[in-house]
């Protein structure tokens, strides 16, 4: 994402074994890996939900930096994203 000319802001790639999403902004970077059947709209919905959840965490807990937010489908509040 950082070596492209011009640099990519959003990267989406669906493969046979995984789906990858990368999103770079001036304030943060978000990288996510999903199962192979996740669609681009579903991955974008998760991206938005993660950004909202991190923003709420920052407001409630005063957290200003998050390095890793693990998402396990068994407790993901949005249900099935595929």
N, C-alpha and C positions, 0 to 999 in steps of 0.2 A: 504494500500500500504506500509505503514511503518512498520507494525508488522509481515509481512511474513518473512520467513527465506529461502533463502536470500530475501531481500526486492525486491518487484516488480519494474520494470522500466516502464512498460506499462501495463495498465489494461483496458480491454474492456469487456463490458457486455451489451448484448441486452435483454431487457425484454419486457413484454407486454405493459407497459406504458411509458417506456423511454429507451434510450441507453446511457450508461455512458462510458466516456473515461478519463483515468488519465495517465499522463506522468510525470515522475520524472527524472530530470537530476541533475548534480552537480551544475548547475547554476540557475535553476528555476523549478517550478512545474506548471503544467497546468491541470486543471480539467474542463470537459465540459459535459453538458447534452444535449441530442438531443431527437427528437421524436422517437417513437418505430420502425419506418421503416428505419432508417438510417443504412446503411451498414458500415462495418469496413473500406473498402477503402474510402468511403465518409467522415467518421469521421477523418481518417488520413489526407485526403486532407485539411480539415478544420484546423486540428492541424498545418499543415505546413503553411497554409495561415495566421493563427493567429501569429505564430512565426515570419514570415516575416513582417507582419504589425507592430508588436511590435518593431522589430529591426529597421524598417524604422522610426517609431515614435521616438525611442531613438536617431537616427541620426539627424533627422530634428528638434526635439524639445528639445533635451538634456535630455529626460526622462530616468532615469536609473532604475526605479521600477514601475511596474504596478501591482495593487492588483486585479482589476476586469476589464475585458473587456466584457461588455454585447454585445451579438450578437442577433439582431432581424432579422429574415428572410426577413422582408420587405425591409431592406436596405443592406443586405449582398451582397457584390460585386461579389461573385462567382456564384450567381444564386442558383438554386435548387441543394442541395447536396445529395438528396435521390437517 
